[in-house]
């Protein structure tokens, strides 16, 4: 109800940056996986958190010197963009609202159950989601798993993989499909997945995933009715 007239005039997405900017690893180093925080301090506007998302751009490269990975290499990031996030904690004024550790495993199973084949082949590509499958007609060892091959083609050769992670795949935000949160300051604490758990390879060469962009985007709701801005069904 609150996403339509007479309550809603329009929606504009607001970008929230990390509290501390990203740092990039040197030679023979992995990128730091902990300490990623977003703080939403605005308590003057309502937000449609069900449609919020994380924007993540990352690059697949050699650990030794950051070199590009050749297209013929038998290696690729596994699963989808959801596997980038190992744990997520949401709090307000020091009170924990939601916390999930090893959340990538649960989300992977959820996606298998919820995503149709058509969705996996179309919209879900924005989430770097390619359902693993074998094609016995292909003799090239790199291509027997078509999904792995697709991820390899997108992430090799120095390409930046641009992907989104809808927050409504996490249960707390999924529950907000018909509700608004009250005016709160929210703090996100995120731990990224270890590279060893994110990369499929069989040639023994150390590789890493380096996140180049990490942003939180949330829809800000603008009300038509100023003296009674929203229906009273809020979380």
Helices and strands as residue ranges (DSSP letters): E 8-17, E 36-40, E 46-62, E 75-77, G 81-84, E 85-92, E 95-101, H 103-114, H 117-120, G 123-127, G 141-143, H 146-155, E 160-166, G 167-169, H 171-174, E 186-192, H 195-198, E 199-201, E 207-223
